[in-house]
Amino acid sequence: MNAYSNDFALLGEASRAFLAQEHQLRIGGKPVASTGDATVALIDPSSGKEVGRVPEASAADVDAAVLAARAALESGPWPRMRPYERAHAMAKLAELIEQNGRELAELETVNSGRLIGATKLIDVEFSAHVLRYMSGWATKIEGRTVDISAPYIPSGEFFSFTTREPVGVVAGIVPWNVPLCQAVWKLAPALAAGCTVVLKPAEPTPLTALRLADLALEAGFPAGVVNVVTGSGAGTGAHLVSHPGIDKISFTGSTATGRLIAARAAVAFKTYNLELGGKSPVVIMQDADLDKAIPAAAWAIFANHGQNCCAGSRLYVHRSIFDKVIEGVAEIARSIRLGPGLDPDTQMGPLVSKAQQERVLGYIEAGRRDGATVLTGGEALDHPGSYVRPTVLVDTTQAMSVVQEEIFGPVLVASRFADEAEALNLANDSRYGLGASVWTRDISRVHRFIRGFKAGNVWVNVHNVLDAALPFGGTKNSGVGHDLGEQSVLDHTRIKAAVISL
């Protein structure tokens, strides 16, 4: 076995069986063959070898999925299920995800290239946690009474109140970097609110979404509540976004695609939330605890192979400690063990595809041309898998593309600053505003940075900690709306006002 390729002998029986089957769409509670002939090849990023194919869902397939979701929303048993029954089904789905955790984690690792430890912790365990948290909201969606005035009807007496209703059929469009977990992020608040869903997983990583739909049916969700269509964004995804039967779009992905989705949604007055790109700064002040800050800064970018919308891809360090910090981060980068995701000793696996590998390498080369210095990394492995060595770039300026554009790979750019004001200016000099972190022991400075960062999520002495109870969303080109938290559930509802004349 090549040291950088997955050993499929490590897979469990259930994973091997699922990989071997003919993959079909999930529409109306059952596997369905596509009406078209086109398919999408699924590639193991550790080896570059094909491990299966899924249908490229046609426009007719998308029609069928939306029709099934609409029927389940309006005339099936789903709208008659009480809130506690929705909550029970969601809790059961969480339990089934855990029971099938090995299979789901292994499928995710083979399909995406991510580490088996990460797919177990995030895609299995955190997904179950999100479902359990969101299940509680199914029984807590409420309106309120309003004592209205109506001064133009002086003799009138009224009882007025508001209710919240499901927004309708939701298109959940899932990225490839954390596929199962992100699918659950789309699914859970929608189900808690009483919506039905058509999931469109990312083109290269659809396997766990298909398996999730099977488990949802087993958990007790009626047919048509959870549907999955596979295929490309330009084909299947575009049909889904433009479909007149879709009421809301929940999308995670690139800013460019999010902008197109917003434009199409606006024409039909569909609601949407968009979690888009990021270029998150990590600021290390001169009083920071460097024993914690240095490894945290390294893993803020190198975790998940840099394929993280909140990755700490811009590092700003006070000039008095810059050399110490950057050498510490570079040393960690040099020590990271690359390998296949199924190997438990691997610390960083391949990028999701050869196309992504080429994109990341192209940015590194652009940085070199612009005058940046490659302190470590900056190259691919001589291997069919899509590996890129952890890379640290110094001597960068704010004008460089490697500083301003989202690379979505294991590439860190690092710069010095002189004082707090300059640090904030550098951190905010970005079209993105998803996440930001600061490392300091000064509590007053903490509050100044929390106020000063132009980002939807701020961390202090830690980076990229998310929880089901906290809303997650960005500003500027990082999107609109929120995943997670109470707000994500309410965003899947419509408010209706009622007035009764007494």
N, C-alpha and C positions, 0 to 999 in steps of 0.2 A: 504494500500500500504506500502511495506517495504521502509523505509527511504532511502535506498541505491540502489533502483531499479527504472528504468524509469517508469513514468506513461504515458502510451500510449494514455490516454485520452487527453493529452496535444498536441498531434500531429494534424496537419491540415488534411483536407480531402484528399488532393493530396498525402501527405506522406503515409497515411494509405492505399490508393488505390494502390500506387506503391508497398508497402511492400506486399500486398495481391496477386499481380499478379504472374503468372508463369514467372520467369525470363529466358530470352533467350539471345543468342549471338547477336551482331550487326554486320552484314556482308553485304556489298554492299547496304547499305541504308535501311535495314529492319531487324526486329527481326527474328532470325533463330534458330531453334531447333538444338541441338548438334546431331552429328551422333553417339555419344556414349551414354551410359546409366549412366555413373558416374556423381555424383553431389557433390557440396561442401556446407556444412551446414554453415549458417551465424548466428553468436551468438551475442546477445546483451551483451556486457561485464559487464553491470551494474547488470545483473541478472543471467547470464549463460544460458539463455533460447534461443532456436532457433527462429529466426525471418524470415527465408526464406532459399531458396537454389538456387544456380546458377549452370549451367553446368560446368563440367570439360571438357574443349574443347579438342577434340581429335586432332591427327595429321592431319586428313582429314579436320577438322574445321579450323585449322591454315592454311592449304593449301588454303582453300576457301577464307579466309580473306586476305591473301597475294595476291592471284590472283585478288581479287576485288580491292585492293589497286593499284596493278600494272596496271590493266585495266584503272582505273580512272586516273592514272598518264600519261599513254601513249596514250589512245584513247578516253577518255571521254571528257566532256566539261571543266574539270579542267585545262589542259594545255593551253587551248585557252582563259581562263579568263584573263583579263588584271589585272595588279597589283592593280589598284584602286578597281576592283571588288573583289579581294581577301580581300583587306583591309575592304571593306564594309561588307562582310560576317563575318569577324572577329569581327567588331564592333557590328554587329547585334547579334552575339553569346554572346558578353559581356552583351548586353541589355537583352537578354533572361535569362541569368544566374541571373541577378538582379531581373527580373520579377518573376522568379521561386525560388527566394532566400530562402523563408521559407521552401519550400519542400526540396531543396538541403541541407540546413543546418540541418534540422531534420533527413533526411536520413543518413547524415554523422555522426551525434551524436549517433543515434541508432546503426549504423554499427560499429563505431570505439570507442565509449565511450568518445569522446572528448566533451568539454563544448559547449553548444549551442551558447554562446557568441563568442567563438573562431571560430566555423564553420561559423558563419555569417560574422565575420570580415575578416577571412583569406580565407576560401574556397569559399565564395561567393564574397565579396567585393574586396579582393585583386586579385582573379582570374579574375574578370571583368577588373580591372586595368591593369593586365598583358596583357590581350587580346587587350585592347585598345592601350597600348604602342607598342606591337608587330605589330599591324595592320599598324602602321605608317611605319615600316620597309619594308612592302610589296612594297611600291612605292619608296624605296630608295636604293635598291640593284643595284649596278652599277659596271662596269669594268673601265678600263682606257686605254688610248692610250700610246704606248711605241715606242719611236724613236730608232729602232734597228740599229746595226752596220753591222752585217754579213760581216766581213772584208775579208772572203774567196771568196766573190762575189763582187769584186770591182766595177763593172759596174751596180750592182743591185740597184733598187729603190723600197722601200717597204712601205706599210702602215700596221702597226701592232697594235693590241689591245687585251684586255682581256675581257671576259664576265664571269658572274657567273650563273650557272645553278643549279636547284634543285639536291640534292645528290641522290634522288630517294625515295624508300619506306622505311619508318622509323619504327622501332620497339620501341615503348615507353613503358618502363617497370616501373611501378609506385609502390612506397612503401605504407605501411599501416598507417603511422603516420600522414600524411596530405594528404589524398587521392585525393580529387578533385583538390586542388590547385596544387599538383604535376602533376596531369594529364594535367592540363592546361599549366604548365611549359614545358611539353613534346610536347604538341600539338601546342602551339602558335608560337614558332620560326620555326617549321617545315612548318606550313601553310603559314607563311609570306614568306618563301623561295620558296614555290610552291611544296613542297613534299606532299605525302600522308602518312597516318599513320595507323598502327595497334597497338592499346593500349592493354596492358596486365596489368590490375589492380592487386594489391596484393590479394592473395587468400582470406583473411578474410574480405576485404573491397572493394567490386566491385560495389556497388550499384550506387554511383554517377557517375562513369565512364559510366555505361550503360545509365543513364539519360542524361549525357553530349552528347553522340552520337546522341540521339534523338533530342536534342536541336540544334546540329550542322546541322542536316538535315533541321530542321525548319528555321535555319538562312540562308539557301541558298547554303550550301556546296553540291556539287554533290554526288550522291551515290558512295560509295567506297572510298571517301577521308578520312573519319574517320570510323574506324572499331574497335570493341572491342571483345576480346576473354577472357573469364574468366577461372580460374582454378589455379592449383598449379604451383610453380616455377619449380619444378623438372619435371613436365609433360608438361603442356602448354607452360610455359616460355622457357624450353629447346628446344622444337620444334620450337618456334618462333625465338630464337637466331640463331639456326643452319640452318634456312630455306635459301635456295639459292636465294630466291626472295627478301630478305631483304638487303638493301644497307647500312643502318646505325642503330646502336643500341644506344638508350639513356636510361640509367639505373640509378635509385637511389635505394640504398639498402646497404647490408652488403659488407664489403671488401672481404670476402671469395667468395661470389657469383660474385662480380665484377671481381675478378681474373679469375674465370672460364669463364665468358663472354669474357674477353679480349683474353684469349687463343683460344676460339672457333672463335672469330671474326678474329684473326690473320691468321688462316688457310685459310680463304676465302678473306682476305684483305678488310674486311669491316671496315668502320670508326666507331668510338664510342666515347661517352663521359660517364664517370662514376663518379657519385657523391656518395661517399662511407661513411665509418664510421668516427666518430669524438670523440675526448676526449678533448674538448676545455678548456683551462685554463682561469681563471679570476684572475688577479693580482691586489691586492689593496695595494698601496704604503702608506707610513706613512702620506703623505700630502693630501690624498684623502678626499673628502667631504663625510663623513661617513653617513650622513643623507640620501644621495642618493645611496651610494655604497652598504650599507647593504641590503636594500630591493631589489636592482637590482641584487645583488649576489644570493639572495634567489630565485628570480623568473627566473634568468638565468638557474637554474636547475629544478625548480618545475613547470614552465609553461609547458603546454601540457603534464603534468604528467611525465616530464623527457624524453619523447619519441620524441627527437629532435636531429638531427645529430649535431647541433651546440650548444647543451645544455652546459652551463658552469659547467661541472661536476667535474672539479678540481679547487679548490680555494686555492690560495697562498696569504698569508697576512703577512705584515711586523710584525716582532715579537713584536714591541712596541705597536701594536694595536690589536694583534691577539685575545686576550681574549674578548675584547669588540665586535669585529666584529663577531666572531663565536657564541657568546651568542645571539647577535642580529639576526643572521641568524637562529639559532636554535629556538628562540622564535617565529619567523615568521612560521617556519615549524610546530611547535606545534599548532599554531592557525589556520592553513589551514583547511577549512571545506571540508571534503570528501563527495561525494554524486553522484547521477546520473547526466549525462550530460544535461538532459532536465530541471533540476531544476535550475532556474536562480541564486539561492543563492549558488550553489556549486562552490567551488574554485579549486578543483582538483577531477577529476573523476577516473574511473577504468583504468587499463592498457588494452590493446587491447584484451587480451586473458588470459586464465588460464596458457597456456604455457609460455607467457611472464611474468606473475606474478611469476611462479615457477623459471624462469631464474633469475629474479631480486632478489628474496629471496635467491637463491643459492649464488649469489655474496655477499650479505650481510653476510651470514653465513661464506663464505670464508674469508671475511674481519675480522670477529671475530676470526676465527682460526689463522689468520696471526698476530693478536695482535692489530688490530684497536679497538677503543672504540666507541660504539654507543651512541652518545650524545642525540639523540632523534630519534624516529621512529624505523625502523628495523623489522617491522612485518606487517602481513596482517590483514585485518578485518575478523572477524568471520562471513563470509557472502558468498553466492554463487558467487557474483560478483568478478572480479579480481582486488581488491583494494590492494594497498601497501601504508602504511603511509609514508609521507615525512621523509627522513632519512638523518642524518648528521653523518659522521664518522670522528673522529680525531685520533691522534696518528698513522697516516698512514706513510708508507715509499714508496719510488718510486718503490720498487721491488714488491709490492703487486699487485695482479690481479685487485683489485678494483680501483687501480690508473692507471694501464696500459691498461686495457681492457674496451671496450665500454659496458656499462651496459644497457643503453637505458631505464632508469627508474628514479624515483625520489630519487636518491642516490647521495649525495655530499660527496667528500673527501676533507679534509682541512689540510693544512700544513703551518708552519711558514717559513720565510726566513729572512736573515740578511741584505742583500743589493741588489742593482739592478742587479748585475751580477749573484748572486745566483737565483734571481727570474726568470731571462731569462733562465738560465740553467735548472731549474725545469720545466718551462713552455714548453721548447723545448724537454724535455726528454720524448718523446712519439713517437710511430710509426705513429701517425696521425698528420694531419696538415690542418684542415678545418677552424677553427676559433680560435680567441684569443682576449681577452680584457684586458685593463689596466685602472686603476683608479688613476689619479694624476692631480695636478694643475700646474705641472712644464712642460712648453712647450718644453724645450730641452729634457726632459725625454720622452715626448710623441714621439718625432721623433726617439729617440734611440730605443724605444720599437717597433715602426712601422717597423724600419729596422731590428730589432733583432728577432722578432717573426718569426718562421718558420711555417707560416700558409697562406692560400689563402685569408682569410678575417680577417681584424683587426678592432677592435672597441675601441674607447677611451671614457671613462666615459659613456658608454652605452654597451649593449651586444645584439648581434643577431638582428641587424637592416638590413633588406634586402629590395631591391627595384628593380623594373623591369628594371631600367636603369643601374644597376650595375651588372657586371659579378659576378657569384657565382660559386666557385669551390675550390678544395683543392690541397694540395701537399702531398707527401709521400703516405701513405696508405689510404689517404682520396680521392684519385681518380685522374682522368685526364679530361681535358676539362671544359666547363662551361655551366651552365644554366643561363638564364636571360642576359640582356644587348645585345648590338650590336653583341658581339662575338658569342652568342648562335645562332643568325640568320645566320651569316657567316659560322658557323660550319655545317650548313645544306645545304651548297652549294659546288659546285666544280668549280674551275677556269679552263676556256678553253682559250688557246692562239691562235690567228689567225694572219696569215701573208698574205697580198695581194701584189702581184707583180704589179708594176705600169708600 
